[in-house]
Amino acid sequence: MTDRLRQGLGIALAMGITAATAAQASAAPFMFRNLKNEQSCLSVAGGNMTPGTHLILWLCKGSADQFWNVSAFSGNFYQLYDGAAPAPPDSQSRCAGLSGGSSNNGTQSVIAQCTAGTTDEGWQFIYQGADVNGHPCYLISSMANVNRVLGPSNGGTSNGTSVILWDWLNHVDQLWCTY
């Protein structure tokens, strides 16, 4: 993601313009770094894009499974999809979703076949400010339960920590910064 897009995405969201509109304008994939430990990125376990594979924290290394993009979904919600794959609704697209479509606390986030109309693949990006390097940071709220957001299990920061859905608790580990 270019500095210009990063700034534009943050400004656009702060002004109420959608993340999808800003990101699709450049079509540049980006990484989500966890604010609690910005060396950790939202990743797909083992780089395995098979539906059902867990989303985890992993050392940011710029591998394909750490790049994401957004696509319009429903209202203020967007599909967060694999930045190395075609955009939904292409049959090869892979999206961040919730295991079993559940919206309960502790539900594991997974990579899924992108499907129109499933609330467990709908995400809202709520701008929270910038990190110390000026990168915009967001809560990633679930369409399945807007009071729940993505974050590492038990606030963990180590490689392999599961990324789960949990009540928004105003914790720094529930914030994701775009790079």
Summary of the structure (lengths in Angstrom):
residues: 179
radius of gyration: 14.2
end to end distance: 6.0
largest distance: 38.6
contacts: 621
relative contact order: 0.21
helix: 21%
strand: 40%
